[in-house]
């Protein structure tokens, strides 16, 4: 005889008694899980970010596109007050991605988000996400982010091409990175991202806020994989860069190749990178050559994540000690 457990849905407040004091800090620590549910690599920027007399729950960034993301939470059914605040925050931070998390959505609020997705420009996206808490018999509670409103990507892509006129080169970049992120997500669990955009670079999380790993078509016509350091402060960035540079011999021994160390003393950020083959106009490159470049990008991205990510975490701890 087969014995099965009973699945129960719990009130989120049974796990997080207070929205601001319990759920928002938890979400800030687990923001990558929300990103995975929405097909984005999300990185936290600020909690309780102020807009006038109001405070946004979480301000984040979509690493893949560099877009600002505003996140507003409710541990109950949606209401008009939070819808108004959400739009205020979106305007205040000039956000391109707007995420509303709630226990449940009133039909008029779901329709409002759908309407906004239809009427806003091609780079602005609104998500409605239901927070569910599940339990089997007396097991530990488990959370689930269930998107109930998502942007109509096909409509916005068609409108983008019709109005903005994506160039052949931009479309070639988009197609290249679409295949790259699909393989990284499906075969290597490297990213949560699902959609590429027409841009000559793509950033991925390193595991440390303010430090990303990117695949780039550089201005000198070479391909690169780089560790990009920008934690928002010049001195902090330079100190972490210098700490990593002191580990240069160990890093090179582990990777098996030399790196370019670009401290960028006249800028806030720093970068460490390796260059690959030369590519001219990507829209004219042969399919086989692009596949070779993509294999190179993926190999180096995986190596950077394996070798540099643990060192970055250690460096941040020691620099901030």
C-alpha positions in Angstrom: 0.0 0.0 0.0 1.3 3.4 -1.0 1.3 6.0 1.8 1.3 9.7 0.8 1.6 12.9 2.8 -0.9 15.6 2.8 0.1 18.9 1.2 -1.0 22.0 3.1 -0.8 25.7 2.3 0.1 27.9 5.2 -0.4 31.6 5.8 2.9 33.3 5.1 2.6 35.0 8.5 3.0 31.7 10.2 6.6 31.8 9.0 7.2 35.5 8.8 5.2 37.3 11.5 6.2 40.8 10.3 6.5 41.9 6.7 9.2 44.6 7.3 11.0 43.0 10.2 11.0 39.3 9.0 10.0 38.7 5.4 11.9 41.6 3.7 15.2 40.8 5.4 14.8 37.1 4.5 14.0 38.0 0.9 17.1 40.3 0.8 19.2 37.3 1.8 17.5 35.0 -0.7 16.9 37.4 -3.6 18.5 35.0 -6.1 15.6 32.6 -5.5 13.1 35.3 -6.6 15.3 36.0 -9.6 15.3 32.3 -10.5 11.5 32.2 -10.5 11.4 35.2 -12.9 14.4 34.2 -15.1 16.7 36.9 -13.9 20.0 37.2 -12.0 19.0 39.6 -9.3 21.5 41.4 -7.0 20.4 43.4 -4.0 21.4 47.1 -3.9 19.5 48.6 -0.9 16.8 47.8 1.6 14.3 50.4 2.7 15.3 52.8 -0.1 13.7 56.1 0.4 11.5 58.0 -2.2 10.1 61.1 -0.5 8.2 60.1 2.6 8.0 56.4 1.5 10.5 53.5 1.7 10.7 50.9 -1.0 11.2 47.3 0.5 14.1 46.3 -1.9 16.0 48.0 -4.6 17.9 45.5 -6.8 19.6 45.2 -10.1 19.2 42.7 -13.0 22.8 41.8 -13.7 22.1 40.6 -17.2 20.9 43.9 -18.4 22.0 46.4 -15.7 18.4 47.5 -15.2 17.1 48.8 -11.9 14.5 46.6 -10.2 12.0 47.7 -7.5 10.4 45.1 -5.2 7.4 45.7 -3.0 6.1 43.0 -0.6 2.8 42.2 1.0 2.0 39.3 3.3 -1.7 39.7 2.6 -3.9 40.3 -0.4 -3.0 43.2 -2.7 -4.5 46.7 -2.1 -4.7 50.1 -3.8 -2.2 51.6 -1.3 0.6 49.3 -2.4 -0.2 49.7 -6.1 0.2 53.4 -5.7 3.4 53.1 -3.8 4.8 50.6 -6.4 4.3 53.1 -9.2 5.8 55.9 -7.0 8.9 53.7 -6.4 9.2 52.8 -10.1 9.2 56.5 -11.1 11.5 57.5 -8.2 14.2 55.0 -9.1 13.5 55.1 -12.9 13.1 51.3 -12.7 12.7 49.1 -15.7 11.6 46.0 -13.7 8.8 46.3 -11.2 7.9 43.3 -8.9 4.9 43.1 -6.6 4.9 40.1 -4.2 1.8 39.3 -2.3 -0.2 36.5 -0.6 -2.9 36.9 -3.3 -3.9 39.3 -6.1 -7.2 41.0 -6.4 -8.4 40.7 -10.0 -8.4 44.4 -10.6 -4.7 44.6 -9.5 -3.8 41.7 -11.7 -5.5 43.5 -14.6 -3.7 46.8 -13.8 -0.3 45.1 -14.1 -1.4 43.4 -17.3 -2.4 46.8 -18.7 0.9 48.4 -17.7 2.8 45.6 -19.5 0.7 46.3 -22.6 1.1 50.1 -22.5 4.6 50.8 -21.3 7.7 50.8 -23.5 9.7 47.7 -24.6 12.2 47.8 -21.7 9.7 48.2 -18.8 8.4 45.0 -17.2 5.8 44.4 -14.5 5.6 41.2 -12.5 3.0 40.0 -10.0 4.2 37.2 -7.8 2.2 35.1 -5.3 4.1 34.0 -2.3 3.1 30.5 -1.3 4.2 28.5 1.8 3.7 24.8 1.6 4.0 21.9 4.0 3.7 18.1 3.8 2.3 16.7 7.0 4.7 18.1 9.7 7.7 18.8 7.4 9.5 22.1 7.4 7.6 24.8 5.5 8.7 25.4 2.0 8.3 28.7 0.0 7.3 29.1 -3.6 7.3 32.2 -5.8 4.5 31.8 -8.4 4.4 34.4 -11.1 0.8 35.3 -11.9 1.5 38.4 -14.1 4.5 38.5 -16.5 5.3 40.8 -19.4 4.3 39.8 -22.8 7.9 39.5 -24.2 6.8 38.6 -27.7 4.6 41.8 -28.0 7.4 44.0 -26.6 10.0 42.4 -28.9 7.9 43.0 -32.0 7.1 46.6 -30.8 10.8 47.2 -30.2 11.8 46.1 -33.7 9.0 48.2 -35.2 9.6 51.4 -33.3 13.1 51.4 -32.0 14.5 49.4 -35.0 17.0 47.0 -33.4 20.1 47.0 -35.7 21.4 43.8 -37.4 24.4 43.9 -35.1 22.2 44.3 -32.0 20.1 41.3 -33.1 23.3 39.3 -33.7 24.4 40.0 -30.1 21.0 39.0 -28.8 21.0 35.7 -30.7 24.6 35.0 -29.6 23.9 35.6 -25.9 20.5 33.8 -26.0 22.2 30.6 -26.9 25.0 31.2 -24.4 22.7 31.9 -21.4 20.4 28.9 -22.3 23.4 26.6 -22.2 24.8 28.1 -19.0 21.4 27.7 -17.3 20.4 24.3 -18.5 23.8 22.5 -18.5 25.8 24.3 -15.8 23.3 25.9 -13.4 25.4 29.0 -13.8 22.6 31.6 -14.2 18.8 32.0 -13.8 18.6 34.3 -16.8 16.2 33.4 -19.6 16.2 36.3 -22.0 19.1 38.0 -23.9 19.0 41.7 -25.0 20.7 43.3 -28.0 23.9 44.4 -26.2 27.6 43.4 -26.6 28.0 42.1 -23.0 26.3 39.9 -20.5 27.0 39.9 -16.8 26.4 37.1 -14.3 26.6 36.9 -10.5 29.9 36.0 -8.8 28.3 35.3 -5.5 29.4 38.6 -4.0 27.3 41.8 -4.3 29.0 44.4 -6.5 31.2 41.9 -8.3 30.1 40.3 -11.5 31.5 37.9 -14.1 30.9 39.0 -17.7 31.1 37.8 -21.3 32.1 40.7 -23.5 32.7 41.7 -27.1 35.3 44.4 -26.3 35.9 47.7 -28.2 39.3 46.3 -29.5 37.4 43.6 -31.4 38.4 40.8 -29.1 36.1 38.7 -26.9 36.7 38.8 -23.2 35.7 37.2 -19.9 36.1 39.6 -17.0 35.6 40.0 -13.3 34.1 43.5 -12.9 34.4 45.1 -9.4 32.0 47.9 -8.6 30.8 47.9 -5.0 29.8 51.5 -5.2 32.9 53.1 -3.6 36.2 53.9 -5.2 38.4 53.0 -2.2 36.6 49.7 -1.5 36.9 48.7 -5.2 40.6 49.5 -5.3 41.4 47.7 -2.0 39.7 44.5 -3.2 41.5 44.8 -6.6 44.8 45.2 -4.8 44.1 42.2 -2.5 43.3 40.0 -5.5 46.4 41.3 -7.3 48.5 40.1 -4.4 47.1 36.6 -5.1 48.1 36.9 -8.7 50.5 34.0 -8.8 48.1 31.6 -7.2 45.3 32.7 -9.5 47.3 32.2 -12.6 48.5 28.8 -11.4 44.9 27.7 -10.9 43.6 29.1 -14.1 46.6 28.0 -16.3 46.8 31.3 -18.2 47.7 35.0 -17.5 45.2 37.8 -16.9 45.0 41.5 -17.6 44.8 43.6 -14.5 43.0 46.9 -15.2 42.9 49.0 -12.0 41.2 51.9 -13.8 42.6 54.5 -11.5 40.6 57.3 -13.2 37.3 55.4 -12.7 35.4 54.0 -9.8 35.3 50.4 -11.0 38.1 47.9 -11.7 38.3 44.8 -14.0 40.4 41.7 -14.3 40.0 39.9 -17.7 41.3 37.4 -20.2 41.1 38.1 -23.9 40.3 35.6 -26.7 40.0 35.7 -30.4 39.3 38.7 -32.6 35.9 39.2 -34.1 34.9 41.9 -36.5 31.3 42.5 -37.3 29.4 39.9 -35.4 26.4 40.1 -37.8 28.7 38.9 -40.7 30.6 36.2 -38.8 30.1 32.5 -39.8 28.0 30.4 -37.6 30.8 27.9 -36.9 33.1 30.7 -35.8 30.5 32.1 -33.4 30.0 28.7 -31.9 33.8 28.5 -31.3 33.6 31.9 -29.6 30.7 30.8 -27.5 32.5 27.6 -26.3 35.4 29.8 -25.3 33.2 32.2 -23.4 31.5 29.4 -21.5 34.7 27.7 -20.6 36.3 30.8 -19.3 33.1 31.9 -17.4 33.0 28.6 -15.6 36.8 28.8 -14.8 36.4 32.4 -13.4 33.5 31.4 -11.2 35.3 28.4 -9.9 38.6 30.1 -9.1 37.8 33.7 -8.5 34.5 33.7 -6.7 35.8 32.1 -3.5 38.8 34.5 -3.5 36.5 37.5 -4.0 34.5 36.4 -0.9 37.6 36.0 1.1 39.0 39.3 -0.1 35.9 41.2 0.8 36.0 39.7 4.3 39.7 40.6 4.8 39.4 44.1 3.3 36.4 44.9 5.5 37.9 43.4 8.7 
